[in-house]
Each structure stands twice: as structure tokens, then as C-alpha cells.
Amino acid sequence: MLRVDTKKQILDIGENLLLNLGYKGFSYKNISSALNVKNASIHYHYPQKNDLGVAIIERARKRFELWTQSKKIQDLSYKEKLDALVAQFKHFLKEGQVCFVCSLANDFKVLPVEMQIEIRKFLLDMHRWTANLLKEGRDQGVFNYPGDPKDQALVILTSLQGALQTARLTDASCFDYITKQIKNLVS
């Protein structure tokens, strides 16, 4: 008999709700209804909603870390790594969602402090990886852009986040246009 991992299911459903509705847009009732369990089952694993929120962000950070360290990504050229980063964001668009940073930025001022800290760490992880990619790529003559790699990484990440938000209001072609401009910025 297959053992169902309730804690993982809670995280999966909570993550989906967070990305679709934002932090304030869902409750434990949404999760317990989806799992057909009592709220107490959710509270057993995550006593408070902020505990669940932190766990969701930590898991997303770990996924990003594993992704950046994977052989699949490590073996790519600098341009292919940038394309892979864009593809990570485009995945959210295909799902009709925004990324974690966008989703939680909307609720940032009302998020529990622990979640604010975790989402900032996640943004810093993405920023650090992107800045390193841009620096190494420029050092190897692959990328050509003005200024500091950290500044350019911030432009790229905020452009991708903004592209997701704008594409929700218009259509997916806007995301493709913005990513094309991002690539032009570093070429």
C-alpha cells in the first residue's frame, strides 16, 4: 500500500494557493477541504500559517539551489543558462501564476516577519546566481553590458517579474518581447 505524505501534500497545495491567490488569499480551510481532512491535521504539521509560508519558501529556495547546482545547468553555456533562467519564469506564466517573489511582494507589508526574511533570502539567492552568471559570462567575452553585474542582474530579475505581471494583464507575447529585450541588453 502506498503511504500518502500529508505534509508534502499540504506544502504542494499551499504553494499552489500561494502562487495563485497570494498569502492573504487562502486559509487552512482551503487546504483541509482539498485533502478532505480536518484543519487540525494541517495545524499538526504547521501550527500557524506563517510556519507553512516559511516552509513553502524554504522548499522553493532549495529547489532553486538544486537547479543551479544541477549538472544539467552547470553544463550549459552562459547564454543557455540565461535562457534556462528565463524558462524558470516562463513556467509560472504557463501555469497562469507569478513567481514567489511577485506573489509575496504584493502582501509583503502584511507578511509575518519570518516570511519576509525568507522571501528576501530567496530574492538574494536568485540575484547572487544571476550576477555571478553575468560576471563570468562577461569575463569570458560572452556577455557585453555596461555597469556592474549586480546592477544588471537586478534589471533582469525585475524585468522578468514585471513581465510575468504584465503578461497576466495582456498576453504571453509581452513576456517573450521583454525576454528578447533582456537578451539584447547583455549581448
N, C-alpha and C positions, 0 to 999 in steps of 0.2 A: 504494500500500500504506500502511496506517495504521501510524504509529510508536507503539509502546506506551511510555508514560513509566513506566519501572520505579520511579524514585524516588517519583513520585506514588502509584503502586500500593502501595509499601512504606508510605508515610505513611497511606494510606487503610486498609489492613489493620491497621497498627499502632494507629491511632486507634480502630478498632472493637474490637480486642482490649483496648486500654487501658480503654475505657469499659465493656466487658463483664466483664473479668477483673481489672482493676487492673494496676498496674505489675509486681508480682511474679508475676502470673498467666499471663504469656506470655513466650515466648522467640523468638529469631530463627528457630528451627526451625519454629514455628507460621507465621511469615510466609513462609519459604522453601518450606514444604510447600504453602501456599495459592497461591503463584506458580509452583510447580514449577521452582524454581531452587535452586542451592546456597547455603548460608549465606554463602559468600564474596561472592556478589552483593549481599547485604544489607550486609555489612561494607564493601564498596566505597563505598556511598553514606553509610552511617552506621557508622563504625568501632566505636563502642561503643553499648550500649543507651541510655545516657543521652543520646547525641547524637540518637538517634531520638526519645527522650522530649521533649527540648527542642524539636526541630523540630515535633513534633506540637502542643505547647502554643503555640509561636510562631505556627503556622498558625491555630490556634483563636483566638488573640488578634487576629490580623489579620482573620479573618472577623468577629469581634465588632466591631472598629473599622470595617470597611467597612459592616457592618449599621447601626451607629449613625449613620454619616455618609451613608447612602443617602438619596436623595430620597424614597423610599417611607416611610422612618421620619421624616425631617425634616418631611414634610408632614402628619404626624399630629397630632392634638390631644394634650394631656398625658395624658389618660385612655387614649387609644388607644395611646400609647407605652408606658404601663404594661401595658396588655393585650398588646402585642407582646412585651414582656419576659417576661411570664408564658408566652406562646406558645412562646418560645425554650426555656424549661424544660420545657414540656409535650411538646415534640418529643422530648426524651430519654425521657420516660415512654412515649410511643407506641412508641419503639424498644426499650423494655424496658431502658433504660440509666439511668445517673445522669449528671449534668454532670461536666465536667472537675474542678472543684473538689472535688466529693464523691468522685469516683473516686480522686483523688490525695491527698486528705486522709486517707483510710484508710491509705495507705502513706507518709505524709509523713515520718515519722522515719527511714525506710529509703531514701528517695529520694536520689539524688545531689544535692549542693548546687546544681548548675546548674538542676536541675528544680525544686527548692524555690523558688529565686529566680523562675523563670518562672511558676510557678503562683501565687505571691504577686502578681506583676505583673498576672496575669490577673484575680485577685480584686480588686485595686485598680482596674483598668480598669472592671470592672463596677460596683464601689462608687462610683467617681467619677461615672460616667454616671448611675447611679440617683439619687445625691444631687443632682446638677445638675437632673435631671428634677423631682425633688420640690421643690427650692428654687424653680425657675422656675414650676412649677405652683402652689405656694403664693403666690408673689409676684403671680401673675395671678388669684388667688382661686379657682382650680380645686380645689386640694387644701387640706384643713384637718386638721392633725395637730399634736400637741404636740411641743415639743423641736426639736432640731437636725436638719436634713435628712440629715446624715451618719449620725446615730444611727438615724433611721427607715429609711434605705437599708440599713443593716446588718440591721435587723429583717426587712425584706422579703427580702433575699437569703438570709439564713439560714433564713427560713421556707420559701422556695421550695426550697432544698437539702434541708431536712428533709422537706418534702412529698414530694419525689422518693424519698427513702429510705423513708419510711413507706408510700408507695403500693406500693413493691416488696413490702412485707410484708403489705399488706392488699389494697386495690384502688384503682383510679383515682379513685373518688369522693372519697377522702380528699384528693387533690391539689386537686380542684375546691372542696372545702369550705375548705381553707386559703387558696386564692387568693381566694375570696369574702371571707374574713376580712381578707386583706391590703387589698383594695379598701375594705372598711369602715373600716380603720384610717386611711386617708388622705382619706376623703370628708368 
